[in-house]
Amino acid sequence: MRYHVLAADYDGTLATDGRVDPPTIDALRRLKESGRKLVMVTGRELDQLLEILPEIDLFDRVVAENGALLYRPREKEEETLAEGPPAEFVERLKARGVGPISVGRVIVATWEPHESTVLDVVREMGLELQVIFNKGAVMILPSGVNKATGLEAALLDLGLSAHNVVAIGDAENDHAFLASSECGVAVSNALPTLKERADWTTAGDHGRGVVQLIEGLIADDLASLEPKLTRHDLLLGEDEEGREVRIPSYGRNVLVAGTSGGGKSTLTTGLLERLSESRHQFVIIDPEGDYDELELTMKLGDPKNAPTVDEVEELLARPEKEDVSVNMLGIDLRDRPAFSDQLIPRLQDLRAHTGRPHWIVVDEVHHLMPASWQPAPLVIPKDLHGVLYITVEPDSIAPALLEAVDVLLAVGGEPEKTIRRFCEATGRAEPKGLKPVELERGETLAWFVGEDRPPVKVKTTAPKSQRRRHSRKYAEGNLGPDRSFYFKGPEGKLNLRAQNLVAFLQLAEGLDDATWDHHLQQGDYALWFREGIKDDELAEAAEQVAASGLAADESRAKIKEAVEERYTLPAERVTSA
């Protein structure tokens, strides 16, 4: 379910002439029975609402006074969200002939044409207040307080996200909270400016429009409106014509696949950065601790401490948005698939109740859900969406996952072969126009699976932040025999294993010049940095050193400097080399 909350304005939307009619009340009850929440967002004062709306308990939260007051109907609790102006302010307005004046817990309200006098008094007193209009009403509130901030407070109270909200309104003061919601709807009697900016306008006016919206929510979760919600799409990059290429932020599964060192990490980091900026919550299932250096997330687990499913769920369930990366290095290699098999159903259950996390990222998915993975039908339901899978070869992962992929992002060498292997593994026909493509660094071949258009080469939008890698796994952990570096020398007489960067620098310090230069000129260091350490920048630095023609001592120093610039290494172990 995409929409867990209906947030509705009162006057002119739910109500006609201040009253909500029986058909609208019945529709609100049906919506509650569907498991969704109701939030009223109004400029009215709470005391007025309690007098005119006996059914106020239908609402899980009420945001009154245009965002300045939060009310919990079931508990009959109220909470002011800002501080009101001093009493002298109201007295001065009255002295200047402003009236009628209504004073709430925070809000002060009057009517046009008194707005000029109100602004004069605000300036005279040096107050940090703003004036908001609502079909002739003039509302005075603390700066920064509006319906959007009030709705945000209500959602925080409920542990829900604005990305799971559809909002409906009719007037000037509804712009902010409609724009902050996943879907903004205007009733047919709304002001023209609101209709222009809304994602959809109902055919019915007032309560009839609300009923129409509720019927759409119950029928298909507003699936028919999805094409109108492109403002939430995630930017992937630009095609060769300079046109933006975007991925829908809801209802899609994405697979990033391709050769090691092809840029999967950089592409993924950029997407995660934009998810964070747009306040989409995500969780990273990280079998090898590759996301410890990502500053966007709360970290769970390390090489010495195994995360638990309960810890992950507890962090994600917090009312404030938390993005989480789950480092599985503390879990025995054989037990990691079982851990993810337990975690994903719990994440699905959390989604069913809250809509979050919006995205699940599974790195090195071939380790956790390989092609031979038996529990796939039980763990991965057919309707699972919002998953980003990362792997080298698409046919190395479970067919059930591949069949649900909507967007394939192929990176590295021969990306057309990656797409072809995906098609062979899923029994799909190859896309039209598939041909050999050479990708530069930072490019991907994007195929929107099922759409009648060929794959498109995209210059991906690079992450804004530069990441300094400090993962202990690479610095001083044990990468295992298959990912270690081996100094063998020009004649293959040596077999010195470096299981991490510290060991690499220590061994390099004592090598003879011939052995060091042999591996440098062969490109072995750059290859290991790219594929074993998964650091494209460090690999490029090694390639530049190899091309510089420096003497062995100088090139050794340059490589060491490049490593230390990017990684936090234990000083006593490095300097002892």
Secondary structure, 3 states (H helix, E strand, C coil): CCCCEEEECCECCCEECCECCHHHHHHHHHHHHCCCEEEEECCCCHHHHHHHCHHHHHCCEEEEHHHCEEEECCCCEEEECCCCCCHHHHHHHHHCCCCCCEECCCCEEEECCCHHHHHHHHHHHCCCEEEEEECCEEEEEECCCCHHHHHHHHHHHHCCCHHHEEEEECCHHHHHHHHCCCEEEECCCCCHHHHHHCCEECCCCHHHHHHHHHHHHHHHCCHHHHHHCHHHCEEEEECCCCCEEEECCCCCEEEEEECCCCCHHHHHHHHHHHHHHCCCCEEEEECCCCCCCCCCCEEECECCECCCHHHHHHHHCCCCCCCEEEECCCCCHHHHHHHHHHHHHHHHHHHHHHCCCCEEEECCHHHHCECCCCCHHHHCCCCCCCEEEEECCHHHECHHHHHCCCEEEEECCCHHHHHHHHHHHHCCCCCCCCCCCCCCCCEEEEEECCCCCCCEEEEECCCCCCCCCCCHHHHHCCCCHHHCEEECCCCCCCCEEECCHHHHHHHHHHCCHHHHHHHHHHCHHHHHHHHCCCCHHHHHHHHHHHHCCCCHHHHHHHHHHHHHHHCCCCHHHHHCC
